Amino acid sequence: MTARLEARLRAAVRAADAHGDLEVARVLDGFGTPETAVLPELAQELRDRNDSRTGWTLILLGLAGLLFVVAWPLGLVAAAVGVHQLWTSDRWRRHERVLGTLAPVTGPLVSLVVARVSAVAPAGGYWILIAPVLALCVPVAISGYLYVSLRRRTT
């Protein structure tokens, strides 16, 4: 039971002690039906819990791209958990799920493209510095897009 409902029930008990049964009946009528008293509270608790899960999903998807490049086993675990949370949550649309699934892969893919370009480019030494930055920025940008898209839809 939520704190707000518990506080209202405590007030009803205090009112019953002070004013009798008529006051208790009035306070209990103020609660309404069980559906109107409890369901909005439970819905808010579920939304709050989903918000933390959504945050972890976006963090894991954003970091997975970099972790694939730096420490691939950790990247694989982060990607697997993030994609699983993405597809099992009902908060995401299909195109967002597909884009989020591709987010962890973009880090290694960008690194491979940059490595290929640096091998062909005439003064390719600076490309090796750009690869890790791009490997992090692309998945983080995708996670940022998913965050903005979700916030626009829920507010």
Number of C-alpha atoms within 10 A of each C-alpha: 8 11 9 9 14 11 11 15 16 11 14 18 16 14 17 16 12 11 11 12 12 11 17 20 12 12 18 14 10 11 15 11 11 8 10 10 13 15 12 11 17 13 11 12 13 11 13 12 11 15 13 10 16 21 12 16 22 25 17 26 29 28 24 34 33 28 23 24 21 14 11 15 13 16 23 17 15 23 27 17 16 26 22 14 19 24 17 10 14 10 17 18 13 11 9 19 20 14 15 26 19 17 26 33 21 22 29 23 15 22 23 15 12 22 17 13 14 18 14 10 12 8 9 15 11 9 17 15 11 14 21 19 14 19 29 24 19 20 29 24 13 21 25 15 16 19 14 11 14 16 10 9 9 7 5
